[in-house]
């Protein structure tokens, strides 16, 4: 009976969201600006629920439950860095980004700081990696969960969910994404609260009870932060810098109708994300206390199938489905926009809006295919996220920070169309590439440090001709 209702729910929800996207098809096809960022006209409530729906993907419910089962509270520094970075983003960058109508972080970097199409393409590649990993994580998580609920092979299901993500995103652009996120985000919050209350009731809402239960099954180590300070800092920076490089959040800021709306939306959604994701990790610890012989990847599935009613299991499936489809559609849309905006447009000028929109829609398919491959061959959802965060965070964010702080004209605000940074073309290129490579090989802390140092040093040794002229004028 559960398998039947799972199939029925999946089909109904898929059709509902595809039909919703059809409503906004005409509006999104008016121009590439409308398709990409809804013309920069979105109000606070749409940005807020879109942020929440995008943040709370499968990884936050299933991936972090598995990590909680394995690592316990040692997973929390990564969570605080990953999810708390939304609050940092809100305080430092959201309002700033909302002043502009760029379509990507790469375009912002190019216009205000780098003025180099190769660097813009590198940023596009690095930030696309985050989105491909994220989409793959949604498909992988949904396929695994659905196979448990229906006793079917997860591989065809990964293809099925990916097809739904792709079709839904191709049709309606940004308008479709944010309006369906409004519905999904509201339902998601309600179902998540119900789920966590149900789980915490198993330990009588007491962390001391959880500790005692874990000690009884020789898993008391999960309640200890048994990692070094360096590892804690590395986990925090990995999550934090990865999110600061995430195109999907910058894109929502560019789409906001005013800076205050963008800042408030990201600020509030950051607190929601921290609370829910920590609860997901604690859920994994609770499962460990109840059945320590499980594999970590089976933790949440076992809890649902063995400890909850069929109705509760179905509601949980709907919760995860909403989380997956909203997060994946946002990432697919952002990835397609980034590739068109930062990799195609700089090298093929003069494309009309109609061509750009058509290309974006086909790229949704291409990104979806790469995401399927990532889902199939990755070891876990979190491993996908962590590698992508490390590369993009270690390469893009240091160059962005140096570029914004190291102004050519310190008294002037950044304005669209006006270059105002001492970071040179080669400084930006080397900073981006070295940060990504060093972060993967030696860790993100070293990557960030090397990227910042090389960005500054190379920019001083090989400055742009324009920067040299500005320096000469200042010295007169």
Secondary structure in CASP SS format (residue, H / E / C, confidence):
PFRMAT SS
TARGET T0000
AUTHOR 0000-0000-0000
METHOD secondary structure of the structure
MODEL  1
X C 1.00
X H 1.00
X H 1.00
X H 1.00
X H 1.00
X H 1.00
X H 1.00
X H 1.00
X H 1.00
X H 1.00
X H 1.00
X H 1.00
X H 1.00
X H 1.00
X H 1.00
X H 1.00
X H 1.00
X H 1.00
X H 1.00
X H 1.00
X H 1.00
X H 1.00
X H 1.00
X C 1.00
X H 1.00
X H 1.00
X H 1.00
X H 1.00
X C 1.00
X C 1.00
X C 1.00
X H 1.00
X H 1.00
X H 1.00
X H 1.00
X H 1.00
X H 1.00
X H 1.00
X H 1.00
X H 1.00
X C 1.00
X E 1.00
X C 1.00
X H 1.00
X H 1.00
X H 1.00
X H 1.00
X H 1.00
X H 1.00
X H 1.00
X H 1.00
X H 1.00
X H 1.00
X H 1.00
X H 1.00
X C 1.00
X C 1.00
X H 1.00
X H 1.00
X H 1.00
X H 1.00
X H 1.00
X H 1.00
X H 1.00
X H 1.00
X H 1.00
X H 1.00
X H 1.00
X H 1.00
X H 1.00
X H 1.00
X H 1.00
X H 1.00
X H 1.00
X H 1.00
X H 1.00
X H 1.00
X H 1.00
X H 1.00
X H 1.00
X H 1.00
X H 1.00
X H 1.00
X H 1.00
X H 1.00
X H 1.00
X H 1.00
X H 1.00
X H 1.00
X H 1.00
X H 1.00
X H 1.00
X H 1.00
X H 1.00
X H 1.00
X H 1.00
X H 1.00
X H 1.00
X C 1.00
X C 1.00
X C 1.00
X C 1.00
X C 1.00
X C 1.00
X H 1.00
X H 1.00
X H 1.00
X H 1.00
X H 1.00
X H 1.00
X H 1.00
X H 1.00
X H 1.00
X H 1.00
X C 1.00
X C 1.00
X H 1.00
X H 1.00
X H 1.00
X H 1.00
X H 1.00
X H 1.00
X H 1.00
X H 1.00
X H 1.00
X H 1.00
X H 1.00
X H 1.00
X H 1.00
X H 1.00
X H 1.00
X H 1.00
X H 1.00
X H 1.00
X H 1.00
X H 1.00
X H 1.00
X H 1.00
X H 1.00
X H 1.00
X H 1.00
X H 1.00
X H 1.00
X H 1.00
X H 1.00
X H 1.00
X H 1.00
X H 1.00
X H 1.00
X H 1.00
X C 1.00
X C 1.00
X C 1.00
X H 1.00
X H 1.00
X H 1.00
X H 1.00
X H 1.00
X H 1.00
X H 1.00
X H 1.00
X H 1.00
X H 1.00
X H 1.00
X H 1.00
X H 1.00
X H 1.00
X H 1.00
X H 1.00
X H 1.00
X H 1.00
X H 1.00
X H 1.00
X H 1.00
X H 1.00
X H 1.00
X H 1.00
X H 1.00
X H 1.00
X H 1.00
X H 1.00
X H 1.00
X H 1.00
X H 1.00
X H 1.00
X H 1.00
X H 1.00
X H 1.00
X H 1.00
X H 1.00
X H 1.00
X H 1.00
X H 1.00
X H 1.00
X H 1.00
X H 1.00
X H 1.00
X H 1.00
X H 1.00
X H 1.00
X H 1.00
X H 1.00
X H 1.00
X C 1.00
X C 1.00
X C 1.00
X H 1.00
X H 1.00
X H 1.00
X H 1.00
X H 1.00
X H 1.00
X H 1.00
X H 1.00
X H 1.00
X H 1.00
X C 1.00
X C 1.00
X C 1.00
X H 1.00
X H 1.00
X H 1.00
X H 1.00
X C 1.00
X C 1.00
X C 1.00
X C 1.00
X C 1.00
X H 1.00
X H 1.00
X H 1.00
X H 1.00
X H 1.00
X H 1.00
X H 1.00
X H 1.00
X H 1.00
X H 1.00
X H 1.00
X H 1.00
X H 1.00
X H 1.00
X H 1.00
X H 1.00
X C 1.00
X C 1.00
X H 1.00
X H 1.00
X H 1.00
X H 1.00
X H 1.00
X H 1.00
X H 1.00
X H 1.00
X H 1.00
X E 1.00
X C 1.00
X C 1.00
X H 1.00
X H 1.00
X H 1.00
X H 1.00
X H 1.00
X H 1.00
X H 1.00
X H 1.00
X H 1.00
X H 1.00
X H 1.00
X H 1.00
X H 1.00
X H 1.00
X H 1.00
X H 1.00
X H 1.00
X H 1.00
X H 1.00
X H 1.00
X H 1.00
X H 1.00
X H 1.00
X H 1.00
X H 1.00
X H 1.00
X H 1.00
X H 1.00
X H 1.00
X H 1.00
X H 1.00
X H 1.00
X C 1.00
X C 1.00
X C 1.00
X C 1.00
X C 1.00
X H 1.00
X H 1.00
X H 1.00
X H 1.00
X H 1.00
X H 1.00
X H 1.00
X H 1.00
X H 1.00
X H 1.00
X H 1.00
X H 1.00
X C 1.00
X C 1.00
X H 1.00
X H 1.00
X H 1.00
X H 1.00
X H 1.00
X H 1.00
X H 1.00
X H 1.00
X H 1.00
X H 1.00
X H 1.00
X H 1.00
X H 1.00
X H 1.00
X H 1.00
X H 1.00
X H 1.00
X H 1.00
X H 1.00
X H 1.00
X H 1.00
X H 1.00
X H 1.00
X H 1.00
X H 1.00
X H 1.00
X H 1.00
X H 1.00
X H 1.00
X H 1.00
X H 1.00
X H 1.00
X H 1.00
X H 1.00
X H 1.00
X C 1.00
X C 1.00
X C 1.00
X C 1.00
X C 1.00
X C 1.00
X C 1.00
X C 1.00
X H 1.00
X H 1.00
X H 1.00
X H 1.00
X H 1.00
X H 1.00
X H 1.00
X H 1.00
X H 1.00
X H 1.00
X H 1.00
X H 1.00
X H 1.00
X H 1.00
X H 1.00
X H 1.00
X H 1.00
X H 1.00
X H 1.00
X H 1.00
X H 1.00
X H 1.00
X H 1.00
X H 1.00
X H 1.00
X C 1.00
X C 1.00
X C 1.00
X H 1.00
X H 1.00
X H 1.00
X H 1.00
X H 1.00
X H 1.00
X H 1.00
X H 1.00
X H 1.00
X H 1.00
X H 1.00
X H 1.00
X H 1.00
X H 1.00
X H 1.00
X H 1.00
X H 1.00
X H 1.00
X H 1.00
X H 1.00
X H 1.00
X H 1.00
X H 1.00
X H 1.00
X H 1.00
X C 1.00
X C 1.00
X C 1.00
X C 1.00
X C 1.00
X C 1.00
X C 1.00
X C 1.00
X C 1.00
X C 1.00
X C 1.00
X C 1.00
X C 1.00
X C 1.00
X C 1.00
X C 1.00
X C 1.00
X C 1.00
X C 1.00
X H 1.00
X H 1.00
X H 1.00
X H 1.00
X H 1.00
X H 1.00
X H 1.00
X H 1.00
X H 1.00
X H 1.00
X H 1.00
X H 1.00
X H 1.00
X H 1.00
X H 1.00
X H 1.00
X H 1.00
X H 1.00
X C 1.00
X H 1.00
X H 1.00
X H 1.00
X H 1.00
X H 1.00
X H 1.00
X H 1.00
X H 1.00
X H 1.00
X H 1.00
X H 1.00
X H 1.00
X H 1.00
X H 1.00
X H 1.00
X H 1.00
X H 1.00
X H 1.00
X C 1.00
X C 1.00
X C 1.00
X H 1.00
X H 1.00
X H 1.00
X H 1.00
X H 1.00
X H 1.00
X H 1.00
X H 1.00
X H 1.00
X H 1.00
X H 1.00
X C 1.00
END
